[in-house]
Amino acid sequence: MQALDPQAELLKRQDFDVSLAAMSDQDLAEYVNSLAERPKLSAYELNKLMLRVQSSPQLKDKVIGYKAANHYGREYEEAPEWNRVSMMINTLKSWRSGDDVWYWGQDGRLQLLDVSKLLLDKLKDYHVADPSQR
């Protein structure tokens, strides 16, 4: 990740603040309604927009929906590894297995471990001689 140029960031924020302050209520509504088609807002821009739409419950709800859809504060949820782990956790939570043992097979699918079969396979060639029978 590259370090931000503080001066450029400050100018960008000031530009956004001025643009937001200059918007009429109708311009603000159009801006909020078109958020999905625009580049993703920075956290700063989103917070400023939230402050600006406080007086309009409809616009506020749309901005909250935008925030949720774009995982603000939870950016890790967009990572492929998170999606894979989340899928595994949700799959495991959905199983009501009782005393069964489940594991992830080499094919990446959840499989039931048949303990009885595993024990029988391990013990099939094992014979115990009973000393009392001698």
Secondary structure, 3 states (H helix, E strand, C coil): CCCCCHHHHHHHHHHHHHHHHHCCHHHHHHHHHCHHHCCCCCHHHHHHHHHHCCCCHHHHHHHHHHHHHCCCCCHHHHCHHHHHHHHHHHHHHHCCCCCCEEEECCCCCEEEECHHHHHHHHHCCCCCCCHHHC
